[in-house]
Amino acid sequence: QVQLVESGGGLVQAGGSLRLSCAASGIIFGINAMGWYRQAPGKERELVATLTKGGSTNYADSAKGRFTVSRDSAKNTIYVQMNNLKPEDTAVYYCKAVDQLGTAYWGQGTQVTVSS
């Protein structure tokens, strides 16, 4: 089992920045990849960015050039630095981890609200 706890959400004005954190605990040695997803009201959950165990990253087109995913292995934590935020970035942001068996684990989510 893997437990994920997100933090760092909040209210920010358009053009501002936020950094979200996701701390992993439990059987973390089996994690192959982690990532960030978001879900806006009335919409499906969508990919924001992913980071594999080997260090490869993948970003949604909406995140490219504005968001950066990173990790601190010593703290078992991944981050997403979000710059130049737009009102359309408003959503609940979720952390996801996938282990070697393909089992996915989700955090509880953190709200990001961008005012215009």
Beta strands, then each sheet from edge to edge (+ up, - down):
strand 1: 2-7
strand 2: 10-13
strand 3: 18-26
strand 4: 31-39
strand 5: 46-52
strand 6: 57-59
strand 7: 67-72
strand 8: 77-82
strand 9: 91-99
strand 10: 104-106
strand 11: 110-115
sheet 1: 1+ 3- 8+ 7-
sheet 2: 2+ 11+ 9- 4+ 5- 6+
sheet 3: 2+ 11+ 9- 10+
end
